[in-house]
């Protein structure tokens, strides 16, 4: 089970966290990963960046993820963990 936590604090919200959550939900559904990935939200992770959103995948934290770059992030940092 992979736990993906998306920051939905005010700064990340303004930088596209809502779009990232929607895309993540779509990818999980399309790939039938509902039993493999747990999606959660978190208010401010304290890693505010000028660009993008903070996302935690299990215990690894990534900053600066944009909606435009999310699909590549998903492949590299989430799908690569699937067994």
Secondary structure, 3 states (H helix, E strand, C coil): CEEEEEECCHHHHHCCHHHHHHHHHHHHHHCCCCCCEEEEEECCCCCCCCCCEEEEECCEEEEEECCCCHHHHHHHHCHHHCC
